[in-house]
Amino acid sequence: MATCPRGCAPAVRLCQRLNRLKTLDDDMMATSLKRCLSTLDLTMLGVGGMVGSGLYVLTGTVAKDMVGPAVIISFLFAGFASLLAAFCYAEFGARIPKTGSAYMFTYVSVGEVWAFLIGWNVILENMIGGAAVARAWSGYLDSIFNHAIQNFTETHIMQWDVPFLAHYPDVLAAGILVVASFFISFGVQVSSYLNHIFSTISMGVIVFILVFGFVLAEPANWSQKEGGFAPFGLSGILAGSATCFYAFVGFDVIASSSEEAKNPQKAVPIATAISLGLAATAYILVSTVLTLMVPWHTLDPNSALADAFFRRGYSWAGVVVAVGSICAMNTVLLCNLFSLPRIVYAMAEDGLFFSFFARVNPVTKVPVNAILVFGILMATMALIFDLEALVQFLSIGTLLAYTFVAASVIVLRFQPEKTSSKGTASTSPNPNAEPSPAPSESQTITEDSGELKQYESFSDKLQLVERQKTRERRGVGQLKAYWEPYLGKLLGDCEPGEVVAFCVLTLIVSSVSLCAVLEFGTKQLQLPLWSFTMLLVIFSLAYVLSLALICVHEPQTDSKTFQVPLVPLTPGASILINVFLMMKLSPLTWIRFTVWIAIGLFVYFGYGIWHSKEGMRELQPKDMAARYVVLPSGSLVETVQSVQPEGQVDTPAHHINASTASTAEEYEGKR
């Protein structure tokens, strides 16, 4: 038995390293970037990130191939799912105004390796998103000129027939990405200014589409003669929702920009709500107009809106729509190129990615190395990959990031505050230090005997000093007083937040299991009815029980920033919906995702875990550790004790701060 702890020690230390949390400074507004974005700037970034190729291309594709006129319901459902995720992003963006988006939020609340994998997937999401939009931009412009660009490329440059690759190199798509990266590198104000221009034109064209489109609307196009409102049924609507979800993924650019916002505590939640509301309204109304103008089964998936006006005899209106679509796609390109380098910069700044990307230009105050390198990588993807292959791989990384952010909201809401600043003594012991020397007699006397009692952190002391006065009040993450008689024996001895963290894990596992049974139980798995029903009941009960156990614990209620309403119900619903939409993705997408995760783990274990700044902070010797002594009178006395790093001899008695000895002497005199 004596050899078990020693043999398990390396595995325990590895788990601690993988799950260490990021330490936040007290001054959350300190940054090497430039804080210059207003609420309007963030709102326009959010609108630009969401209202782009999805409006002009995705709407027609989903309506014709998957849903029919019921695409309106699909967008409504996808918008609701995005709203739940947006609430979680808004809380984190206001509470932790640091760049990095889902990566940063996961690092603060869940752990390092999970944060790296989320950041790794968000990087891929933005790269694929930018490349896909560039491809759509090129194809839309090419269709206006009757595919002259494609014909010229295939004839005079080259073409190939390789699976998963495009038939020809899209030089135009790659070129627009390189040019956009060049402009982004000039600074955040230039990026915001360009986004304002393109977003304003795009919104003006959308208003034109709605006004003129409703004039040309024919309700007969929703009649049974044309197939009805929902020709593909409920399954088609749900499958369309999974695809329509792609239209709303751009709102996380607001959270990524929080480190460059003037007042992120107010600007991030307001900008998120307004931009998501505008985008959802635009998608629903444009879908209504499009399916009322022409029969849904005759839509052109590549340029549905422009083609609808051409077919109604208004070719000039089709040109206006084409101009608006190009401007809208430009805003999405700018948002992808704006968000991606900042996530890379955040990971590099924490030491989990190559330090080359953490350098900020002293003049423009942007991570110019990350902008240029990943802009070129994005251009390369747009050059050789097909649009369909890119879009299929996009949603899974986004949905996984949304799931982890929702889980992080629950975990962080039920955890006590653990903020510490650089240059101050930590209130927690050094995990790498040797065990402290045996405390002196004056420090080991029990509270019940009316003598000294020592505690490790200031918050613990204040709670214990006032225990008798505030017996009805419970700390954050602890069991609520009302439930103490019923659940106290079972859960009362757990650390604050420990039960909630376990319940969040159970919540995710039960959501995955429940959605897998719903999606594959009667088809691929061919389960009998009794087995299918039993599994549904078991996993549903596990999901509900996890939420119930979280609810019986004390949450944080004194935050001065925006908070997600109805926690844990809102993030719990977001987790369930995100997992369900992930189950709707194709098996090939999951295979590609697994390969990308494997590459990410190779990068993390080969570089990130060894250069992590949190890991280096743990290895640094902590010269002094603050301790506190509670006197029987209720007064609080702070003492300081030296802590030696691992491998050194125990601290000699004469190195202990004199305040410890003097405090003990004073107390002995009083006795």
Secondary structure by P-SEA (a helix, b strand, c coil): cccccccaaaaaaaaaaacbbbbbccccccccccccccaaaaaaaaaaaccccccccaaaaaaccccccaaaaaaaaaaaaaaaaaaaaaaaaaacccccaaaaaaaacccaaaaaaaaaaaaaaaaaaaaaaaaaaaaaaaaaacaaaaaaaacccccccccccccccaaaaaaaaaaaaaaaaccaaaaaaaaaaaaaaaaaaaaaaaaaaaaacccccccccccccccccaaaaaaaaaaaccccccccccccccccccccccaaaaaaaaaaaaaaaaaaaaaaaaaaaccccccccccaaaaaaaaaccaaaaaaaaaaaaaaaaaaaaaaaacaaaaaaaaaaaccccccccccccccccaaaaaaaaaaaaaaaaacccaaaaaaaccaaaaaaaaaaaaaaaaaaacccccccccccccccccccccccccccccccccccccbbbbccaaaaaaaaaccccccccccccccccccccccccccccccaaaaaaaaaaaaaaaaaaaaaaacccccccccaaaaaaaaaaaaaaaaaaaaaaaaccccccccccccccaaaaaaaaaaaaaaaaaaccaaaaaaaaaaaaaaaaaaaaccccccaaaaaaaccccbbbbbbbccccbbbbbbbbbbcccccccccccccaaaaaaaaaaaaac
